[in-house]
């Protein structure tokens, strides 16, 4: 246990340092776009600065996942609770979701099933958005053609969030791995969709901190539905 705690502390410190450094690099790159002398150069397609920004963005996201996971296992993640308008959260999340679906060139359609007159909830709006976006991102990533549906409604004193897709689904033997960190259901280790397997574990922890529940239903070749609840 002591060795595991030391490893988790090391992961936290390492990810925190790396994220801070990468964010600084992003900031300095963005400042180049304010330099008038560089305007013509930066307007050129595939210029080196733009290429560096493109490579840097996913690295920042991956390191952010490592930091969030490290906060999860070291007990450092804290919520900033406030009265949250569910519809305001959905507006911002679905704007980003639209951009994700656009990358599928029309092969995937984003659908909404949102109940009217949902009550406000005590939640961390940023973390709630992060959890929902993570599920949507996974659904889009593993759906080559079909639909991704976001459903939100009131059920048994909770706001129930569901992200349903018509993607590859999860086989029975792989389902126990879904919320395990650093695990993947993909057999091809060179698959470009392959990540570090941290996102769903982070989602589960965020919802736990909200006193909610997280679960899923899936069948290989027939898509998946991921759910979580936030108490009203």
C-alpha positions in Angstrom: 0.0 0.0 0.0 2.8 2.4 0.8 4.5 1.7 -2.5 1.2 2.3 -4.3 0.7 5.6 -2.4 4.2 6.7 -3.4 3.5 5.9 -7.1 0.3 7.9 -7.0 2.0 10.8 -5.4 4.7 10.7 -8.1 2.1 10.5 -10.8 0.3 13.6 -9.3 3.5 15.6 -9.1 4.7 14.6 -12.6 1.4 15.3 -14.3 1.0 18.6 -12.5 4.4 19.7 -13.6 4.0 18.5 -17.2 0.5 20.1 -17.5 1.8 23.4 -16.2 4.7 23.4 -18.7 2.5 22.5 -21.7 0.0 25.1 -20.9 2.8 27.7 -20.8 4.0 26.6 -24.2 0.4 26.9 -25.5 0.2 30.4 -24.1 3.5 31.5 -25.7 2.4 30.1 -29.1 -0.8 32.0 -28.9 1.1 35.2 -28.2 2.8 34.8 -31.6 -0.5 35.4 -33.3 -0.5 38.9 -31.8 2.8 39.8 -33.4 2.1 42.0 -36.5 5.4 41.1 -38.2 4.3 37.4 -38.3 0.8 37.9 -39.7 1.7 36.9 -43.3 3.7 33.9 -42.1 1.0 32.7 -39.7 -1.7 33.0 -42.4 0.1 30.5 -44.5 -1.4 27.0 -44.5 0.6 24.3 -42.6 3.0 26.8 -41.1 5.3 25.4 -38.4 3.6 27.3 -35.6 0.1 26.0 -36.5 1.6 22.5 -36.8 3.0 22.7 -33.3 -0.3 23.9 -31.9 -2.1 20.9 -33.6 0.4 18.5 -32.0 0.3 20.2 -28.7 -3.5 20.2 -28.2 -3.9 16.4 -27.7 -0.8 16.2 -25.5 -2.3 18.8 -23.2 -5.6 16.9 -23.1 -3.8 13.6 -22.3 -1.7 15.1 -19.5 -4.9 16.7 -18.1 -6.4 13.3 -17.9 -3.3 12.0 -16.0 -3.6 14.9 -13.6 -7.3 14.3 -13.0 -6.7 10.6 -12.5 -3.8 11.4 -10.1 -6.2 13.7 -8.2 -8.7 10.8 -8.1 -6.3 8.2 -6.6 -4.7 10.7 -4.1 -8.1 12.1 -2.9 -7.2 15.6 -4.1 -10.1 16.2 -6.5 -12.6 18.6 -4.9 -15.8 20.0 -6.2 -16.9 23.6 -6.4 -20.6 23.1 -5.7 -23.2 25.7 -6.8 -26.8 25.8 -8.0 -26.5 24.7 -11.6 -28.9 25.1 -14.4 -28.9 21.8 -16.3 -29.9 23.5 -19.5 -26.9 25.9 -19.4 -24.5 23.0 -18.9 -26.1 21.2 -21.9 -25.9 24.2 -24.1 -22.1 24.4 -23.7 -21.6 20.7 -23.9 -23.7 20.2 -27.0 -21.9 23.0 -28.8 -18.7 21.0 -28.4 -20.4 17.8 -29.2 -21.6 19.2 -32.5 -17.9 19.9 -33.4 -16.9 16.4 -32.5 -19.6 14.9 -34.7 -18.7 17.2 -37.6 -15.3 15.3 -37.8 -17.3 12.2 -38.9 -18.2 13.9 -42.2 -21.9 13.3 -42.0 -21.6 9.6 -41.1 -22.8 10.2 -37.5 -25.8 12.2 -36.4 -26.1 13.8 -32.9 -29.6 13.6 -31.3 -31.0 15.2 -28.2 -33.8 13.9 -25.9 -34.0 16.6 -23.2 -37.0 16.8 -20.9 -38.6 20.2 -20.2 -38.7 21.9 -16.8 -35.8 20.1 -15.2 -34.9 21.4 -11.8 -31.6 23.0 -10.9 -29.0 20.8 -9.1 -26.2 21.3 -6.6 -23.2 20.5 -8.7 -19.8 21.5 -10.0 -20.7 22.7 -13.5 -17.2 22.3 -14.9 -16.8 18.8 -13.6 -20.3 17.8 -14.7 -19.6 19.1 -18.2 -16.3 17.2 -18.2 -18.0 13.9 -17.3 -20.8 14.3 -19.9 -18.3 15.4 -22.7 -16.1 12.4 -21.9 -19.0 10.1 -22.6 -20.0 11.9 -25.7 -16.4 11.9 -27.0 -16.1 8.2 -26.5 -19.5 7.6 -28.2 -18.4 9.6 -31.2 -15.0 8.0 -31.3 -16.3 4.4 -31.4 -19.2 5.1 -33.8 -18.3 5.0 -37.4 -21.8 5.4 -38.7 -25.2 5.9 -37.1 -26.3 8.0 -34.1 -25.1 9.4 -30.8 -28.0 10.3 -28.6 -27.9 12.5 -25.4 -30.9 11.9 -23.2 -31.5 13.9 -20.0 -34.5 13.5 -17.7 -35.8 13.4 -14.2 -36.1 9.9 -12.7 -36.5 8.8 -9.0 -35.3 12.1 -7.5 -32.3 12.3 -9.8 -31.3 13.9 -13.0 -30.5 11.0 -15.3 -27.9 11.5 -18.1 -27.6 9.0 -20.8 -25.3 8.9 -23.8 -26.3 6.2 -26.3 -24.5 5.2 -29.5 -24.7 2.8 -32.4 -21.0 2.0 -32.3 -18.9 -1.0 -31.8 -20.3 -2.0 -28.5 -18.5 -4.0 -25.7 -18.3 -7.7 -25.5 -19.3 -9.5 -22.3 -15.8 -10.5 -21.6 -14.5 -6.9 -21.9 -17.2 -5.3 -19.8 -15.4 -5.8 -16.5 -12.5 -3.7 -17.9 -14.6 -0.6 -18.8 -14.0 1.4 -15.6 -10.5 0.0 -15.0 -7.7 2.5 -15.6 -5.1 1.8 -18.3 -7.3 -0.8 -19.9 -8.8 -0.9 -23.4 -11.3 -3.0 -25.3 -9.4 -2.6 -28.5 -7.4 -5.5 -29.7 -5.3 -3.5 -32.1 -2.7 -1.6 -30.1 -2.0 0.6 -33.1 -5.7 1.7 -33.4 -5.7 5.5 -33.6 -8.7 5.5 -31.2 -6.5 4.0 -28.5 -6.1 6.1 -25.4 -4.9 5.6 -21.8 -8.2 4.2 -20.5 -8.5 6.9 -17.8 -11.5 8.9 -19.0 -14.3 6.6 -17.7 -12.5 6.1 -14.3 -12.4 9.9 -14.0 -16.1 10.2 -14.9 -17.0 7.6 -12.3 -15.1 9.5 -9.6 -16.6 12.8 -10.5 -20.1 11.3 -10.3 -19.2 9.6 -7.0 -18.2 13.0 -5.5 -21.7 14.2 -6.5 -23.3 11.3 -4.7 -24.5 9.9 -8.0 -24.1 6.6 -9.8 -22.5 5.5 -13.0 -23.2 2.4 -15.1 -23.5 1.2 -18.7 -25.3 -1.3 -20.9 -23.7 -2.6 -24.1 -23.5 -5.5 -26.5 -20.8 -6.2 -29.0 -21.7 -4.8 -32.4 -24.8 -3.2 -31.2 -23.7 0.0 -29.5 -23.5 1.2 -25.9 -25.4 3.3 -23.4 -23.6 5.0 -20.6 -25.6 6.5 -17.7 -25.0 8.6 -14.6 -27.2 10.3 -12.1 -27.0 13.5 -10.1 -29.3 13.9 -7.1 -31.8 16.7 -7.2 
